[in-house]
Amino acid sequence: VQLQASGGGLVQAGGSLRLSCAASGRAFRYYTVGWFRQAPGMEREFVARVKWDGVSTSYADSVKGRFTVSRDNAKNTGYLQMNKLKPEDTAVYYCAAQEGWEGRYGYWGQGTLVTVSS
């Protein structure tokens, strides 16, 4: 599975962005898609994930109620809708995929930069 994240950009605090994660390979529909982010000088952190069924999801506490993770298996694409963005959401965002739910993410896309101005 090859992944490509897109949709990052510059947005004012309170604004919204939608990130996309385009995947190659039919097996994508069976994989969990995860979103991670890494701010300058910080370690990469988990943001959200969605199971193959598009129903089971989980979020980091810092984004609950503001971000929504989803997927469209027919389009081989995962999404991260980010609303009410804050300056502390500024980071490079990565999408990743794994065959399970709690396991290791074995597939990673390149990052897309999200910058939130105050």
Buried (B, 14 or more C-beta within 10 A) or exposed (E): BEBBBBBBEEBEEEBEBEBBBBBEBEBBBBBBBBBBBBBEEEEBEBBBBBBBEBEEBBBBEBBEEBBBBBBEBEEBBBBBBBBEBBEEBBBBBBBBBBBEEEEEBEBBBEBBEBBBEE
